[in-house]
Amino acid sequence: KRKSTKNKARIQFCNREAATGPMKLFVSEGNPHCLKVLAALEVTGVHCGVQYINHEEKVVPFLSRPSLPALLLPSGQHLFSSNAICRYFFEVNGQESNDVSNQWLEWETIVLQPVLHQALHMAVVQGKGSEVSRVLQSPLNFLDQSLSKGSVPHLTGESVSVADVILWAALYPVLSDSSLALGEHKFVRAWFDHLAAMHSCQSAAQKVLQGKAMKIYMQKQPAPQSFTQPSNGSPAESEEGERVVSEEEMEAATLTWRKGLTSCSLATERQHPILPEEGKRNILLTSALPYVNNVPHLGNIIGCVLSADVFSRYGRLRGWNLLFVCGTDEYGTATENKAREEGLTPQQICDKYHAVHSSIYKWFQIDFDFFGRTTTEKQTEIAQDIFWRLHKNGFLVEDTVEQLRCENCQRFLADRFVEGTCPHCSYPEARGDQCDKCGRLINAVELREPQCKVCRQTPIIRSSKHLFLDLPKLESQLEQWLEKSTSTGDWTTNAKQITRSWIRDGLKPRCITRDLQWGTP
């Protein structure tokens, strides 16, 4: 009901905006994308002025280069995506896009347009019309198969939709050229000819793609990047680690795609606690723990928790027994620095920003099963248990490392408590763990002209004892486990290569302690 109300409000907004003043559509002759918007304008009958200009003229003031077609709205705003303009005309006319229509528009943009651009360049600019069939075979076969299974004359129903107009206009330059031998696609041909017979579509084509206009336009466009058709080879020809999709899976995906979201199964209702169940695919899912020292922005969400949330929803729709956990990372130098900046204790900083993180993720509907924090008693209990088991089994060693120490503050300067000049690129504000300019990892003692971030005094180099995880002691066992796991598990090629490079170069002891006041006790 909310979705219906939202769509209705959007259409009413479009109608109100269209009624407040005239709109103007800017197009250029020979531009295939302009055929889309002119056809949509003719089919919908929306009142809008049309101005033909040179395709090199700049209409949208804030774009760095010309972009046509472009629609100037009464509000002074511009639409400069051909598909967006088409959708706008249809919505102004009271015809909103449904899920199936949106899926066709996505397919046209992602799948059809790249190969279509290459095909037009080959046929119009290079004069290689005989090779166009090879380039367009796959998308035309898919479209023909989809149309053959439908019980309605158009892509989304009984009447012409925005998807029909956009796909028809996109394919018009190749399907209307009888010299291009594109093979027999009888369902595509019947659908295309039906639309081509409409006076509105004929009128649009005559206005923009007559004579040598398209050839002149295409000759001034950059050559398309090389496009590789999907392989039709056997499973043995696929890259290492890549699972080959079966014909049955592709058929099922095609049917689901055509039917739209209404045909998808609902996720099973979750009952907590979520525990492993025999006979089911049990998955424990998490994402990188966000630091607690800031207010998360869109970049944090996209680069951290969003992908895991999408995968968790997919897994539940598949019926998997999935547990999605995450939480704020609250120990370390970043928290101590933030506490000093705000005049609070580290615990107060953690309490403050954990609440901020939690509320923002709820607002974005990130669907955690559990969102915790690293400063709880249970977290400390688990971390200490792991530590003592490593110690008991002889996998921890003590060693001395050189660190920067501030005599004025009477403390070792871990990671972000020190700044200086990067030894690699000479950036003057590099941190003690990484340079934000060149991205290189840094040992704090390598910094030139280091300064304590708290008092700005120059630190000195002193030795400090720390505990290390004795990875070389585990190397032979780890190699055996990796050999078995990578051959039977779902490892990506990239993960295999990175892991093997670590083994190839020899594992080094890993320091697991820091000279900090705020950390796991």
C-alpha positions as CSV (number, residue, x, y, z in Angstrom):
1,K,0.0,0.0,0.0
2,R,2.9,2.4,0.9
3,K,4.5,1.6,-2.5
4,S,1.3,2.3,-4.4
5,T,0.8,5.6,-2.5
6,K,4.4,6.6,-3.2
7,N,4.1,5.8,-7.0
8,K,0.8,7.7,-7.1
9,A,2.3,10.7,-5.4
10,R,5.3,10.6,-7.9
11,I,2.9,10.6,-10.9
12,Q,0.8,13.4,-9.4
13,F,4.1,15.4,-8.9
14,C,5.0,14.8,-12.5
15,N,1.6,16.0,-13.7
16,R,1.7,19.1,-11.5
17,E,5.2,20.0,-12.7
18,A,4.2,19.4,-16.4
19,A,1.2,21.7,-15.8
20,T,3.2,24.6,-14.3
21,G,4.8,25.5,-17.6
22,P,6.1,24.3,-20.9
23,M,8.8,21.6,-21.2
24,K,11.4,21.6,-24.0
25,L,13.1,18.5,-25.4
26,F,16.5,19.0,-27.1
27,V,17.4,16.4,-29.7
28,S,19.9,16.0,-32.6
29,E,19.5,14.2,-35.9
30,G,21.2,10.9,-36.4
31,N,21.4,10.2,-32.6
32,P,19.8,6.8,-32.0
33,H,19.1,7.7,-28.3
34,C,17.0,10.7,-29.5
35,L,14.7,8.2,-31.3
36,K,13.7,6.7,-28.0
37,V,12.5,10.0,-26.5
38,L,10.8,11.2,-29.7
39,A,8.9,7.8,-29.9
40,A,8.0,8.0,-26.2
41,L,6.7,11.6,-26.7
42,E,4.7,10.6,-29.8
43,V,3.2,7.5,-28.1
44,T,2.2,9.3,-24.9
45,G,1.0,12.5,-26.5
46,V,2.6,14.6,-23.7
47,H,2.7,18.3,-24.6
48,C,6.3,19.3,-25.0
49,G,8.3,21.5,-27.3
50,V,11.0,20.0,-29.4
51,Q,14.2,21.7,-30.5
52,Y,16.7,20.2,-33.0
53,I,20.3,21.2,-32.3
54,N,23.8,20.1,-33.3
55,H,24.8,17.1,-31.2
56,E,27.9,19.1,-30.1
57,E,25.9,21.9,-28.5
58,K,25.9,21.9,-24.7
59,V,22.4,22.1,-23.1
60,V,22.9,20.9,-19.5
61,P,25.0,23.6,-17.8
62,F,26.6,21.5,-15.1
63,L,27.8,18.7,-17.4
64,S,31.4,18.9,-18.6
65,R,30.5,17.8,-22.2
66,P,27.4,17.8,-24.4
67,S,24.7,15.2,-23.7
68,L,21.7,14.6,-25.9
69,P,18.8,14.1,-25.6
70,A,18.0,16.5,-22.8
71,L,14.7,17.5,-21.3
72,L,14.3,20.9,-19.7
73,L,11.6,20.8,-17.0
74,P,9.5,23.8,-16.0
75,S,11.4,23.9,-12.7
76,G,14.6,24.6,-14.6
77,Q,16.0,21.1,-13.9
78,H,17.3,18.8,-16.7
79,L,16.9,15.1,-17.4
80,F,19.7,13.9,-19.7
81,S,19.3,10.1,-19.7
82,S,17.2,8.9,-22.7
83,N,15.6,6.1,-20.6
84,A,14.8,8.5,-17.7
85,I,13.1,11.0,-20.2
86,C,11.0,8.1,-21.6
87,R,9.9,7.0,-18.2
88,Y,9.1,10.6,-17.3
89,F,6.8,11.0,-20.4
90,F,5.0,7.8,-19.6
91,E,4.5,8.7,-15.9
92,V,3.2,12.2,-16.8
93,N,0.7,10.3,-19.0
94,G,-0.3,8.2,-16.0
95,Q,1.5,5.0,-17.0
96,E,3.9,4.0,-14.3
97,S,6.6,1.4,-14.7
98,N,6.0,-2.0,-13.1
99,D,8.6,-4.5,-12.0
100,V,8.8,-6.4,-15.3
101,S,9.2,-3.1,-17.2
102,N,12.0,-2.0,-14.9
103,Q,13.8,-5.3,-15.4
104,W,13.6,-4.9,-19.2
105,L,15.0,-1.4,-18.9
106,E,17.9,-2.7,-16.8
107,W,18.6,-5.4,-19.4
108,E,18.6,-2.9,-22.2
109,T,21.1,-0.7,-20.4
110,I,23.5,-3.4,-19.1
111,V,23.2,-6.1,-21.8
112,L,21.9,-4.7,-25.0
113,Q,23.4,-1.3,-25.3
114,P,27.1,-2.3,-25.1
115,V,26.8,-4.9,-27.9
116,L,24.4,-2.6,-29.8
117,H,26.9,0.2,-29.8
118,Q,29.6,-2.1,-31.1
119,A,27.3,-3.4,-33.8
120,L,26.3,0.0,-35.0
121,H,30.0,1.1,-35.1
122,M,30.9,-2.0,-37.2
123,A,28.0,-1.6,-39.6
124,V,27.8,2.2,-40.0
125,V,31.4,3.3,-39.5
126,Q,33.5,0.3,-40.5
127,G,31.2,-1.1,-43.1
128,K,31.4,-4.6,-41.6
129,G,27.7,-5.4,-41.7
130,S,28.3,-9.1,-42.2
131,E,29.8,-9.3,-38.6
132,V,26.8,-7.6,-36.9
133,S,24.9,-10.9,-36.6
134,R,27.6,-12.5,-34.5
135,V,27.7,-9.5,-32.1
136,L,23.9,-9.3,-31.6
137,Q,23.1,-13.0,-31.7
138,S,23.0,-13.6,-27.9
139,P,20.7,-10.6,-26.9
140,L,18.4,-11.2,-29.9
141,N,18.1,-14.9,-29.0
142,F,17.2,-14.0,-25.4
143,L,14.6,-11.4,-26.5
144,D,13.1,-13.9,-29.0
145,Q,12.9,-16.6,-26.4
146,S,11.3,-14.3,-23.9
147,L,8.7,-13.1,-26.4
148,S,7.9,-16.7,-27.4
149,K,6.9,-17.6,-23.9
150,G,4.6,-14.7,-23.3
151,S,0.8,-14.7,-23.8
152,V,0.6,-11.0,-24.5
153,P,1.6,-9.0,-27.6
154,H,4.0,-6.7,-25.8
155,L,6.8,-7.0,-23.3
156,T,4.8,-6.3,-20.2
157,G,1.2,-6.7,-21.1
158,E,-1.6,-5.9,-23.6
159,S,-0.7,-2.3,-24.2
160,V,2.5,-0.6,-25.3
161,S,4.8,0.2,-22.3
162,V,7.9,2.3,-21.9
163,A,9.9,-0.9,-22.2
164,D,8.5,-1.6,-25.6
165,V,9.3,1.9,-26.9
166,I,12.8,1.9,-25.5
167,L,13.8,-1.5,-26.8
168,W,12.1,-0.9,-30.2
169,A,13.9,2.4,-30.6
170,A,17.2,0.9,-29.5
171,L,16.9,-1.9,-32.1
172,Y,15.4,0.2,-34.9
173,P,18.8,1.0,-36.6
174,V,19.7,-2.6,-37.0
175,L,16.3,-4.3,-37.4
176,S,15.1,-1.8,-40.0
177,D,18.2,-2.3,-42.1
178,S,17.4,-5.2,-44.5
179,S,21.1,-5.5,-45.6
180,L,22.0,-6.9,-42.2
181,A,21.5,-10.6,-42.0
182,L,20.6,-11.0,-38.4
183,G,19.1,-14.5,-38.6
184,E,15.5,-15.6,-38.0
185,H,14.0,-14.3,-34.8
186,K,10.3,-14.5,-35.7
187,F,8.9,-13.4,-32.4
188,V,11.2,-10.4,-32.3
189,R,10.4,-9.6,-35.9
190,A,6.6,-9.8,-35.2
191,W,6.9,-7.6,-32.1
192,F,9.1,-5.1,-33.9
193,D,7.0,-4.8,-37.0
194,H,3.8,-4.3,-34.9
195,L,5.4,-1.3,-33.2
196,A,7.0,0.0,-36.4
197,A,3.5,0.1,-38.0
198,M,2.3,2.6,-35.4
199,H,2.1,6.1,-36.8
200,S,3.8,7.5,-33.7
201,C,6.8,5.3,-34.1
202,Q,7.0,5.9,-37.8
203,S,6.9,9.7,-37.3
204,A,9.7,9.6,-34.7
205,A,12.0,7.6,-36.9
206,Q,11.4,9.9,-39.9
207,K,12.3,12.9,-37.8
208,V,15.6,11.7,-36.5
209,L,17.1,8.9,-38.5
210,Q,16.8,9.8,-42.1
211,G,19.4,9.7,-44.9
212,K,23.1,9.8,-43.7
213,A,22.4,11.6,-40.4
214,M,23.2,8.5,-38.3
215,K,26.4,7.8,-40.2
216,I,27.6,11.4,-39.6
217,Y,26.7,11.1,-35.9
218,M,28.4,7.7,-35.4
219,Q,31.6,8.9,-37.2
220,K,32.0,11.5,-34.5
221,Q,31.5,9.1,-31.6
222,P,34.4,7.3,-29.9
223,A,35.0,3.8,-30.9
224,P,33.5,1.2,-28.5
225,Q,35.7,-0.7,-26.2
226,S,36.3,-4.3,-27.1
227,F,33.4,-6.5,-25.9
228,T,33.8,-10.2,-25.2
229,Q,30.8,-12.3,-25.7
230,P,30.0,-14.8,-22.9
231,S,31.7,-18.1,-23.4
232,N,29.6,-21.0,-24.6
233,G,32.4,-23.4,-23.9
234,S,32.4,-26.4,-21.6
235,P,32.9,-26.3,-17.9
236,A,36.6,-27.2,-18.4
237,E,37.1,-23.9,-20.2
238,S,35.9,-21.7,-17.3
239,E,38.4,-19.9,-15.0
240,E,39.7,-21.6,-12.0
241,G,37.2,-21.4,-9.1
242,E,34.4,-20.2,-11.3
243,R,31.2,-22.2,-11.0
244,V,29.5,-22.9,-14.4
245,V,25.7,-22.2,-14.4
246,S,23.7,-25.1,-15.7
247,E,21.0,-24.8,-18.4
248,E,18.3,-25.6,-15.8
249,E,19.5,-22.8,-13.5
250,M,19.5,-20.3,-16.4
251,E,16.0,-21.4,-17.4
252,A,14.7,-21.0,-13.8
253,A,16.4,-17.5,-13.6
254,T,14.8,-16.5,-16.9
255,L,11.3,-17.5,-15.7
256,T,11.7,-15.7,-12.4
257,W,13.1,-12.6,-14.2
258,R,10.1,-12.5,-16.6
259,K,7.5,-12.9,-13.9
260,G,8.9,-10.2,-11.7
261,L,9.3,-9.9,-7.9
262,T,5.8,-11.2,-7.2
263,S,6.9,-14.8,-8.1
264,C,9.8,-14.8,-5.6
265,S,9.4,-16.9,-2.5
266,L,9.2,-15.2,0.9
267,A,12.0,-15.5,3.3
268,T,11.4,-18.0,6.1
269,E,10.5,-16.5,9.5
270,R,13.4,-16.3,11.8
271,Q,13.3,-17.7,15.3
272,H,16.0,-16.7,17.7
273,P,18.4,-18.1,18.8
274,I,19.5,-19.1,15.3
275,L,21.5,-22.3,15.8
276,P,23.0,-24.8,13.3
277,E,20.4,-27.3,11.9
278,E,21.3,-30.7,10.5
279,G,20.4,-31.1,6.8
280,K,20.4,-27.4,6.1
281,R,23.0,-25.0,4.7
282,N,24.2,-23.2,7.8
283,I,26.0,-19.9,7.3
284,L,27.6,-17.5,9.7
285,L,27.8,-14.1,8.0
286,T,29.5,-10.9,9.1
287,S,31.1,-7.8,7.7
288,A,34.1,-5.6,8.6
289,L,33.3,-4.2,12.0
290,P,32.9,-0.4,11.7
291,Y,35.0,1.8,14.0
292,V,33.1,3.5,16.8
293,N,34.9,6.8,16.6
294,N,32.7,8.5,13.9
295,V,29.2,9.0,12.5
296,P,28.9,6.5,9.6
297,H,28.2,8.0,6.1
298,L,27.1,6.4,2.9
299,G,30.6,5.3,2.0
300,N,30.9,3.4,5.2
301,I,27.6,1.7,4.7
302,I,28.3,0.8,1.0
303,G,31.8,-0.4,1.7
304,C,31.1,-2.2,4.9
305,V,27.7,-3.6,5.9
306,L,25.5,-3.2,2.7
307,S,26.9,-6.1,0.7
308,A,26.6,-8.4,3.7
309,D,23.0,-7.3,4.2
310,V,22.2,-8.0,0.5
311,F,23.8,-11.5,0.7
312,S,21.9,-12.3,3.9
313,R,18.6,-11.4,2.3
314,Y,19.5,-13.5,-0.7
315,G,20.4,-16.4,1.5
316,R,17.2,-16.3,3.5
317,L,15.2,-16.3,0.2
318,R,17.1,-19.4,-0.7
319,G,15.9,-21.0,2.5
320,W,19.4,-21.1,4.1
321,N,19.8,-21.1,7.9
322,L,21.8,-17.9,8.1
323,L,23.0,-15.9,11.1
324,F,24.1,-12.3,10.3
325,V,26.1,-10.7,13.1
326,C,28.1,-7.5,13.3
327,G,29.0,-4.8,15.8
328,T,31.1,-1.7,16.5
329,D,34.9,-2.1,16.9
330,E,35.6,-0.1,20.1
331,Y,39.2,-0.8,21.2
332,G,42.3,0.9,19.9
333,T,44.1,4.2,19.2
334,A,41.2,5.6,17.1
335,T,38.9,5.5,20.2
336,E,41.6,7.0,22.5
337,N,42.2,9.8,20.0
338,K,38.5,10.6,19.7
339,A,38.1,10.6,23.5
340,R,40.9,13.1,23.8
341,E,39.3,15.3,21.2
342,E,35.9,15.4,22.9
343,G,37.1,15.4,26.5
344,L,35.4,12.1,27.3
345,T,36.6,8.8,28.5
346,P,37.0,6.0,25.9
347,Q,34.0,4.1,27.4
348,Q,31.8,7.2,27.1
349,I,32.9,7.6,23.5
350,C,32.0,4.0,22.8
351,D,28.6,4.3,24.4
352,K,27.9,7.5,22.5
353,Y,28.8,6.4,19.0
354,H,27.6,2.8,19.4
355,A,24.1,4.3,19.8
356,V,24.6,6.5,16.8
357,H,25.8,3.6,14.6
358,S,23.0,1.3,15.7
359,S,20.3,3.9,15.0
360,I,21.7,4.7,11.5
361,Y,21.8,1.1,10.5
362,K,18.3,0.6,11.7
363,W,17.2,3.7,9.6
364,F,18.8,2.1,6.5
365,Q,17.1,-1.2,7.4
366,I,20.3,-3.2,7.6
367,D,18.9,-6.4,8.9
368,F,21.3,-7.8,11.5
369,D,20.4,-10.7,13.6
370,F,22.7,-9.4,16.2
371,F,24.6,-6.0,16.4
372,G,26.9,-6.0,19.3
373,R,30.2,-4.4,20.4
374,T,33.7,-5.4,21.3
375,T,33.7,-4.0,24.8
376,T,31.2,-6.4,26.4
377,E,32.1,-8.9,29.0
378,K,31.2,-11.8,26.7
379,Q,33.5,-10.4,24.0
380,T,36.3,-10.1,26.6
381,E,35.7,-13.7,27.8
382,I,35.9,-15.1,24.3
383,A,39.0,-13.1,23.4
384,Q,40.8,-14.2,26.6
385,D,39.8,-17.8,26.1
386,I,41.4,-17.7,22.6
387,F,44.5,-16.1,24.0
388,W,45.0,-18.6,26.8
389,R,44.5,-21.6,24.4
390,L,47.1,-20.2,22.1
391,H,49.4,-19.7,25.0
392,K,48.8,-23.2,26.4
393,N,49.5,-24.8,23.0
394,G,52.8,-22.9,22.6
395,F,51.7,-20.6,19.7
396,L,52.7,-17.3,21.4
397,V,56.2,-16.0,21.6
398,E,57.6,-12.8,23.2
399,D,59.9,-10.5,21.3
400,T,61.3,-7.0,21.4
401,V,60.3,-4.4,18.8
402,E,61.4,-0.8,18.3
403,Q,58.7,1.8,18.8
404,L,58.4,5.6,19.1
405,R,58.0,6.9,22.6
406,C,57.0,10.4,23.7
407,E,58.9,11.3,26.8
408,N,56.7,14.3,27.4
409,C,53.5,12.1,27.5
410,Q,55.4,9.1,29.0
411,R,53.9,6.6,26.6
412,F,54.7,4.6,23.5
413,L,53.0,6.0,20.4
414,A,51.0,3.3,18.8
415,D,49.6,3.7,15.2
416,R,47.6,6.9,15.0
417,F,49.2,8.7,18.0
418,V,52.1,9.7,15.7
419,E,52.3,11.7,12.5
420,G,55.2,12.5,10.2
421,T,56.6,12.6,6.7
422,C,55.9,9.5,4.6
423,P,59.3,7.7,3.7
424,H,57.8,6.7,0.4
425,C,56.0,9.8,-1.1
426,S,57.1,12.6,1.4
427,Y,53.5,13.3,2.3
428,P,53.9,15.5,5.5
429,E,50.8,14.1,7.4
430,A,51.3,10.4,7.2
431,R,50.1,8.3,10.2
432,G,52.1,5.8,12.2
433,D,50.5,2.9,10.4
434,Q,49.6,4.1,6.9
435,C,50.1,7.0,4.5
436,D,46.7,8.3,3.2
437,K,48.3,9.8,0.1
438,C,50.2,6.8,-1.4
439,G,48.3,4.1,0.5
440,R,51.5,2.3,1.7
441,L,51.6,0.6,5.1
442,I,54.2,2.2,7.4
443,N,56.1,1.2,10.5
444,A,56.0,4.2,12.8
445,V,59.8,4.3,13.2
446,E,60.2,4.8,9.5
447,L,58.5,8.2,9.6
448,R,60.7,11.2,8.9
449,E,60.3,14.1,11.4
450,P,57.7,12.3,13.5
451,Q,55.6,14.2,16.0
452,C,53.4,13.1,18.9
453,K,49.8,13.9,18.0
454,V,48.9,14.8,21.6
455,C,51.7,17.3,22.5
456,R,53.5,17.8,19.1
457,Q,56.8,16.9,20.7
458,T,59.4,14.8,18.8
459,P,59.4,11.2,20.1
460,I,62.4,8.9,20.5
461,I,63.0,5.3,19.5
462,R,62.8,2.8,22.4
463,S,62.5,-0.9,22.6
464,S,59.3,-2.6,23.9
465,K,58.3,-6.2,24.6
466,H,55.3,-7.6,22.8
467,L,53.6,-11.0,22.2
468,F,53.5,-12.5,18.7
469,L,51.4,-15.2,17.1
470,D,54.0,-17.8,16.0
471,L,52.7,-18.3,12.5
472,P,55.8,-20.1,11.2
473,K,55.1,-22.8,13.7
474,L,51.7,-23.4,12.1
475,E,52.9,-23.1,8.5
476,S,53.0,-26.8,7.6
477,Q,49.6,-27.5,9.1
478,L,48.2,-24.5,7.4
479,E,49.5,-25.5,4.0
480,Q,47.8,-29.0,4.4
481,W,44.5,-27.4,5.4
482,L,44.6,-24.8,2.6
483,E,45.3,-27.5,0.0
484,K,42.2,-29.4,1.1
485,S,40.0,-26.4,1.7
486,T,40.7,-24.6,-1.6
487,S,40.0,-27.8,-3.6
488,T,36.7,-28.5,-1.9
489,G,35.4,-25.1,-0.7
490,D,34.0,-22.1,-2.5
491,W,37.2,-20.0,-2.6
492,T,37.5,-17.2,-5.2
493,T,40.5,-17.1,-7.5
494,N,41.6,-13.8,-5.9
495,A,41.5,-15.3,-2.4
496,K,43.5,-18.3,-3.5
497,Q,46.2,-16.1,-5.1
498,I,46.6,-13.8,-2.1
499,T,46.7,-16.7,0.4
500,R,49.2,-18.6,-1.7
501,S,51.5,-15.6,-2.0
502,W,51.6,-15.4,1.8
503,I,52.6,-19.0,2.1
504,R,55.1,-18.7,-0.8
505,D,56.9,-15.8,0.8
506,G,57.0,-17.6,4.2
507,L,54.8,-16.7,7.2
508,K,56.1,-14.2,9.7
509,P,55.3,-13.8,13.4
510,R,52.4,-11.5,13.9
511,C,52.3,-9.0,16.8
512,I,49.0,-9.2,18.7
513,T,49.6,-6.7,21.5
514,R,49.8,-2.9,21.7
515,D,51.1,-0.3,24.2
516,L,47.7,1.1,24.9
517,Q,45.5,1.8,27.9
518,W,42.2,1.1,26.0
519,G,42.2,-2.5,24.8
520,T,41.0,-6.0,25.6
521,P,42.3,-6.7,29.1
